[in-house]
């Protein structure tokens, strides 16, 4: 006995829509997406950041900026450190002072002679003793005066050397700090520019991504409409393109749309074969 089978087929316009949908899906997925257009990109360093790096790593600037000041400080220390600060006029001052002293001392000797002449002892033994005593004391005072002048010059030069030593030490600390401040300023300014460049790259990548997925978005919307017509139930389309999706979300979205389209296309083919 023959078996009679009844099959409810969708209206012709629905089959036409499903067929057209299948053809579009085949054509759309035939060529791979050019993902390089919306691949993540990293903005390069700004010139200010490059300058900051150069300054920070250049010998004598960021690296070893303290070195010349420490070297100079070393020249102001030790037994000979004071010599650079000795007054070039010190010997002139000493010579002039001693010359004046000798003049005054000679006047003192003349006074002894004058007093001896007045007392009738000129050229006598008493005058000789007085002159010898006076000369010995005068010579001692002259030596003390000269040594005092030399000690005064040394003390002043040594104080200046200690002062210069401290100044060089302070510069050895301050100069790297100033270089560091410049480096940080350049780095900060460059980071702002790099962030702006990165934002531009991200915006362009997002625009390229939306453009690349627009055909899939349109086809997915069409699929929802066709499914709604075929089932008689209203459908709700959910966009697969969301702001800045992760690669996994993107892959799952494409798989979901492709699977739905292929499922409907398979139903369409089965319906055709049963006619």
Residue pairs with C-beta under 8 A, 6 or more apart in sequence:
7 271
7 274
9 15
9 271
9 274
9 275
10 18
10 230
10 271
14 226
14 229
14 230
15 268
15 271
15 272
17 226
17 229
18 226
18 230
18 264
18 265
18 267
18 268
19 268
21 219
21 222
21 223
21 226
21 261
21 264
21 265
22 261
22 264
22 265
22 268
24 219
24 222
25 219
25 258
25 261
25 262
25 265
28 215
28 216
28 219
29 258
33 212
34 212
35 212
37 205
37 208
37 209
37 211
37 212
38 205
38 206
38 208
38 209
38 212
39 205
40 205
41 201
41 205
42 198
42 201
43 194
43 195
43 197
43 198
43 200
43 201
44 194
44 197
45 53
45 190
45 194
46 189
46 190
46 191
46 193
46 194
46 197
47 190
48 186
48 187
48 189
48 190
48 193
49 186
49 187
49 190
49 191
49 194
50 190
51 186
51 190
52 182
52 183
52 184
52 186
52 187
52 190
55 61
55 62
55 179
55 182
55 183
55 186
56 62
56 63
56 179
56 183
57 63
60 67
60 68
61 179
62 176
62 179
62 180
62 183
65 175
65 176
65 179
66 172
66 173
66 175
66 176
69 168
69 169
69 171
69 172
69 175
70 168
70 169
70 172
72 168
73 164
73 165
73 168
73 169
73 172
75 81
75 84
76 84
76 161
76 162
76 164
76 165
76 168
77 161
77 165
81 158
81 161
81 165
82 154
82 157
82 158
82 160
82 161
83 157
84 157
84 161
85 156
85 157
85 158
85 160
85 161
85 164
86 153
86 154
86 157
87 93
87 153
87 156
87 157
90 149
90 150
90 153
93 149
94 146
94 149
94 150
97 145
97 149
98 142
98 145
98 146
101 141
101 142
101 145
102 142
105 138
105 142
108 134
108 138
109 131
109 134
109 135
112 127
112 130
112 131
112 134
113 122
113 127
113 131
116 122
116 123
116 124
116 126
116 127
116 130
121 127
202 244
206 243
206 244
209 241
210 241
213 240
213 241
216 240
216 254
216 257
217 239
217 240
217 241
219 257
219 261
220 237
220 239
220 240
220 257
220 260
220 261
221 237
223 257
223 260
223 261
223 264
224 235
224 236
224 237
225 235
225 237
226 264
227 235
227 260
227 264
228 234
228 235
230 264
240 250
240 253
240 254
240 256
240 257
241 253
242 249
245 253
